[in-house]
Amino acid sequence: MRVHHLNTGTMCPIGRRLVNGTGSIFQHARMVCHCLLIETNDGLALVDTGIGLDDIANPPRLGPKWVRQTTPRLDPAETAVRQVEALGYSRDDVRHLLLTHLDRDHAGGIPDFPNAKVHVHRREHDMAVARTVPAPKGRYITDQWKHGPQWAFYGEGGEDWFGFKGVRALGDREPDVLMIPLHGHTLGHCGIAVRSGDKWLLHAGDAYFFHGQMQASPRVPLVLGLFQRRGDMDRAMRIENQERLRALKANHGDAVTIFNSHDPVDYDNCRCGQH
């Protein structure tokens, strides 16, 4: 199963040292929206969608405060749909969108693939879409799914995966793509595990923000750590799942490559070892 690593939205907040851990506080940092394009037995699948064409055409819908703080590049060429097309596919070849969660910088590309099935954890859909559970004010951009996509829901339980409980995200036709509950950042936040060759890739979404958080003595730059904490819906659960991810890396790092959504170090390392 071939996997492409895509950056579907560069963000350049000020304060590089306090965000990336290097450089000057007066330089712009670099953050990415790390997505995967997977060639599966059931068409193409995207893990997260990043910033979409509609977001770029109307940046205020992303929220003036968010745009001011993150300073996104808003380049149409970075969108998932344009990168899919650059690889020689059409948007209709993408049949599945596997979302770690529905925050604006992960779900913006949903309307660019209107015929794709959108896979999310049920708790995420309940809060962001159905609103049966109250969401923090301004957390979700509901215009990103106003076209009414076809949803596929997943709950707790499922098969065991390195001590985590997962489910088959694409059913029996693709048993090597799993949705792994990693709640905390949001109440339905998940990682997506993909078998590529003889190794697994684990897209951990926003379960952690900085590669140093996967070290035995975890560290995170000041502003990035504050941003992470401010985004927590369940901080205790997020911390617990970070500890589980550190244990996974320590005990099974030869079998599983773990990376997050926004760290350019994680992204560049994956690109160098493109699967």
C-alpha positions in Angstrom: 0.0 0.0 0.0 1.6 3.2 -1.1 1.4 6.3 1.1 2.2 9.9 0.2 2.9 12.5 2.8 1.4 15.9 2.0 1.5 19.3 3.7 -1.9 20.7 3.1 -1.5 24.1 4.8 1.6 25.9 6.0 1.2 28.2 9.0 3.8 30.8 9.9 3.2 32.3 13.4 5.7 34.8 14.8 8.1 33.5 17.5 10.0 30.7 15.9 12.0 29.8 19.0 8.9 29.6 21.1 7.1 27.4 18.5 9.7 25.4 16.7 12.3 25.4 19.4 15.0 27.0 17.2 15.9 30.4 15.8 14.8 33.8 17.1 11.6 34.8 18.8 11.4 37.5 16.1 11.3 35.0 13.2 8.2 33.4 11.8 7.8 29.8 12.8 6.9 27.0 10.4 4.0 24.6 11.1 2.4 22.2 8.6 -0.9 20.3 8.1 0.5 16.8 7.7 -1.9 14.6 5.8 -1.6 11.2 4.1 -2.8 10.1 0.7 -3.1 6.3 0.7 -3.5 4.1 -2.4 -5.9 1.4 -1.0 -7.8 -1.6 -2.4 -10.9 0.6 -2.3 -9.6 3.8 -4.1 -7.7 6.7 -2.6 -8.0 7.6 1.0 -6.9 10.9 2.7 -6.0 11.0 6.4 -7.1 14.5 7.3 -7.7 17.2 4.7 -6.0 20.3 5.9 -7.1 23.7 4.7 -9.5 23.7 1.8 -10.2 25.8 -1.3 -13.3 27.3 0.3 -11.2 28.4 3.3 -8.7 30.1 1.0 -11.4 31.8 -1.0 -13.0 33.1 2.3 -10.3 33.3 5.0 -12.5 35.0 7.6 -14.6 31.9 7.9 -11.6 30.3 9.6 -11.9 32.9 12.3 -10.1 36.2 12.4 -8.3 35.3 15.7 -7.1 32.0 14.4 -5.9 33.5 11.1 -4.1 36.3 13.0 -2.4 33.9 15.4 -1.4 31.2 13.0 -0.7 33.3 9.9 -1.6 30.6 7.3 0.0 30.8 3.9 -3.4 30.1 2.2 -1.8 28.8 -1.0 -4.3 26.9 -3.3 -1.4 24.7 -4.5 -1.0 23.3 -1.0 -4.6 22.1 -0.8 -5.1 18.3 -0.8 -7.3 18.4 -3.9 -4.7 20.3 -5.9 -1.9 17.9 -4.8 -4.1 14.9 -5.6 -4.6 16.4 -9.1 -0.9 17.1 -9.4 -0.2 13.4 -8.8 -2.4 12.6 -11.8 -5.7 11.7 -10.0 -9.0 13.4 -9.9 -10.9 14.4 -6.8 -13.4 11.7 -7.4 -10.7 9.1 -7.1 -10.6 10.0 -3.4 -13.3 7.7 -1.9 -12.5 8.0 1.8 -11.6 10.9 4.2 -10.3 9.5 7.5 -10.3 12.4 10.0 -8.4 12.5 13.3 -10.9 15.1 14.3 -12.9 18.0 12.9 -10.9 21.1 13.9 -10.8 23.7 11.1 -7.2 22.9 10.0 -8.0 19.2 9.6 -11.5 19.3 8.1 -11.2 22.2 5.7 -10.8 20.1 2.6 -13.9 18.0 3.1 -16.0 19.9 0.6 -13.2 19.6 -2.0 -14.1 15.8 -2.1 -17.9 15.9 -2.1 -18.4 12.3 -3.1 -16.0 10.8 -0.5 -17.2 9.1 2.7 -16.1 10.9 5.8 -14.9 8.6 8.6 -14.9 10.0 12.2 -15.3 8.9 15.7 -19.0 9.1 16.7 -18.2 11.3 19.7 -16.5 13.8 17.4 -19.6 13.9 15.1 -21.9 14.2 18.1 -20.2 17.4 19.2 -19.1 19.0 16.0 -21.9 18.1 13.6 -25.0 16.8 15.4 -24.4 19.1 18.3 -26.0 16.6 20.7 -23.0 17.4 23.0 -22.3 21.1 23.4 -19.1 22.3 21.7 -16.8 25.1 22.9 -17.9 28.3 21.3 -16.1 28.9 18.0 -14.3 25.5 18.0 -15.7 24.1 14.8 -16.4 25.6 11.4 -19.7 24.1 10.4 -19.5 25.5 6.9 -16.8 22.9 6.2 -19.5 20.2 6.1 -22.6 22.2 5.2 -22.9 20.2 1.8 -24.0 17.2 3.8 -21.3 14.5 3.3 -21.8 10.8 3.8 -20.5 10.0 7.3 -19.1 6.7 8.7 -18.9 6.5 12.5 -16.7 4.5 14.8 -16.8 4.0 18.6 -14.7 2.4 21.3 -13.5 -1.2 21.3 -12.4 -3.2 18.3 -9.2 -5.2 17.8 -6.1 -4.8 19.8 -3.2 -2.9 18.2 0.1 -2.7 20.3 -2.1 -2.4 23.4 -4.4 0.2 21.9 -8.0 -0.7 20.9 -8.6 0.0 17.2 -11.2 -0.6 14.6 -11.0 -1.3 10.9 -11.5 2.1 9.4 -12.2 0.9 5.8 -13.8 -2.5 6.6 -12.7 -5.9 5.5 -11.4 -4.8 2.1 -8.6 -2.8 3.8 -7.8 -4.4 7.2 -4.5 -2.5 7.5 -6.1 1.0 8.1 -7.2 1.4 11.7 -8.8 4.2 13.7 -7.1 4.4 17.1 -8.9 6.4 19.9 -6.5 9.1 21.3 -9.0 11.3 23.0 -8.1 14.5 24.9 -7.4 17.2 22.3 -11.1 16.7 21.4 -13.5 14.2 22.9 -13.5 12.1 19.7 -9.9 12.6 18.6 -8.3 9.6 17.0 -5.1 8.5 15.4 -5.0 6.6 12.1 -2.7 3.6 11.8 -1.7 2.4 8.3 0.4 -0.6 7.5 3.0 0.3 4.9 5.3 -2.6 3.9 6.6 -4.3 7.0 6.0 -1.3 9.3 3.1 0.7 10.6 2.6 4.5 10.3 0.6 6.2 13.1 -0.8 9.6 12.3 -1.4 10.8 15.8 -3.2 14.0 14.8 -3.0 16.6 17.6 -2.4 14.0 20.3 1.0 15.8 20.6 2.4 18.9 18.9 6.2 18.6 19.1 8.6 15.8 18.4 10.3 16.4 21.7 7.2 15.2 23.5 7.9 11.7 22.3 11.3 11.6 24.1 11.8 9.9 27.5 12.1 13.3 29.0 9.4 15.2 27.1 9.8 18.8 26.2 7.8 21.4 24.2 8.5 25.0 23.3 6.7 27.5 25.6 4.1 29.0 23.2 3.4 25.7 21.4 2.8 24.1 24.8 0.4 26.9 25.8 -1.4 26.5 22.5 -1.7 22.8 23.0 -3.1 23.2 26.5 -5.6 25.8 25.4 -6.9 23.4 22.8 -7.5 20.5 25.3 -11.0 19.4 25.9 -9.8 16.8 28.3 -6.3 17.6 29.5 -5.9 14.5 31.7 -6.8 12.2 28.9 -4.5 14.0 26.4 -1.6 13.6 28.9 -2.4 10.0 29.4 -2.5 9.3 25.7 0.8 11.1 25.2 2.3 8.8 27.8 0.9 5.8 25.9 2.4 7.1 22.7 5.8 7.5 24.3 5.6 3.9 25.6 4.7 2.8 22.1 7.7 4.5 20.6 10.0 3.2 23.3 8.8 -0.4 23.1 7.9 -0.7 19.4 9.6 2.1 17.6 11.2 -0.4 15.2 7.7 -1.4 14.0 5.7 1.8 14.3 6.6 5.3 13.0 4.7 7.9 15.0 4.1 11.5 13.8 1.7 14.4 14.5 -0.1 16.9 12.4 1.8 20.1 12.7 5.4 19.5 13.6 7.7 20.2 10.5 10.4 17.9 11.9 8.0 15.0 12.0 6.8 15.9 8.5 10.3 16.3 7.0 11.5 13.0 8.5 8.5 11.2 7.0 9.1 12.8 3.6 12.7 11.7 3.7 11.6 8.2 4.2 8.6 8.4 1.9 6.6 5.2 2.1 
